[in-house]
């Protein structure tokens, strides 16, 4: 098992002049608008790994190495202030935001493995 707080925070930076496409509509959000996503893995996940270690029988330094993956499905959360705002005659709805979130989820939501590598030294007295 692994215990972690693995997450990826994606924060938008609109400039007020660049347009984006949301649910098939081109809109130009203001610089104060935001559309943020957070991809969060479970805090406890099963782990599969392959490790190697050298522990001397007498006092001295040893070496350990491990490569593996934690297995779990990330949850995707959305935080935005564009719902209900009108851009060029088009008002953004919650279903527009849900469609964009689903699009991102289809692109990155299938990530189920979190790779890890560790190296270490140990000392025997």
N, C-alpha and C positions, 0 to 999 in steps of 0.2 A: 504494500500500500504506500502511496505517497500522500503527504499532507502539504498543500500549497495554497497560494492565493494568486494563481496564474490568471491574468486577464489582459486584454488588449483594449485600450481606449482610443477611439477614433473621433477627433474633434474637427468640425468643419470650420473653415475660415472664408466666409463670403466677403467680397470686397464692394458689393453694391452695384457692380457694373457687369460682372460675368454671369451668364445664364447657366442653369442646370436643367436637366430633364427629370421630371418626377411624374410617374404614371402616364407617360406619353405627352406631357405638357411642358413646354419650355417656360421657365419662370426666372426672374432676376431678383434673388433675395437681397435685402438690405444688409449692410455691414454688421448691423446689430442682431441679425437673425442667426440661428444655429440649427444644425441637424447633427447630433452626436450619437454615436453607437458605442456600446460596450459589449465585448465578447468575453464571457467569464466561464472558466472551467470549474467543475465541481471542486470543493476543497479537499475531498478524499477520493482518490482514484486508484484502481488496481495498477500494478507496475510489473512489467516484464523486462528483465535485463540480463546481461551477460557481464560477469566481472572476473577480474584476475587480481590476485594479491600475492605479495612476497613477504613473508614474515620470517625473519631470521630466528634460529633456535636459540642463539645467544643474544646478549644485549646488542642493540644496534638499530639502524634505520630500516624501514620496510616501505614498500610501495604498493598502492592499490589503484585500480582503474575499473570503471564501470560504464557501460553503454546500455541504454534501454529506452523504453517508452512508457509513459503513463497513458492509460486508456480511459477516455470519457468524452462525452459530447458537450460542447460549449453552448451556453445560453446567450442569446442576443437580445439586448435591451436598447430601446430608443429613447432619446430625450431631445425634444425639439420645441420651438416656439412658432413654427410657421403654419400650424393648423388654424384655419379660420381667417388667415390673412389673404388679401387679394393682390395679385400681381398681374398687371396688364389685362385686367378683366377676368382673370381666372382665380377662383378662391380655392385654396388648398384644403382638402378634407382629410379626416382621419384615415379613410380608405386609401387615399393617395400615399400617405405616410406608411401605412401597412403594406402597400404594394412595393414601395421602395425598400422597406425592411426585408420583405420576402426575397427581393432581388439580391440584396446583400447576403442574406442567409443562404440562398442557393449557391452563391459564389464561395463563401467561407464557412458556412454552417456545417459542412460535411467533414470538417477537420475533427477527427476522433482520437488522434495520437498526439501526444506532447513529448517530443524527444528530449532526452537528457544525457549528459556526459559528466562524469566526475573523475577527478584525479586526486590522489591524496598520499600523504606520507604518514607513517606511524613510527613510533619508537618503542622498542622493548627494553625494559630495565634489566 
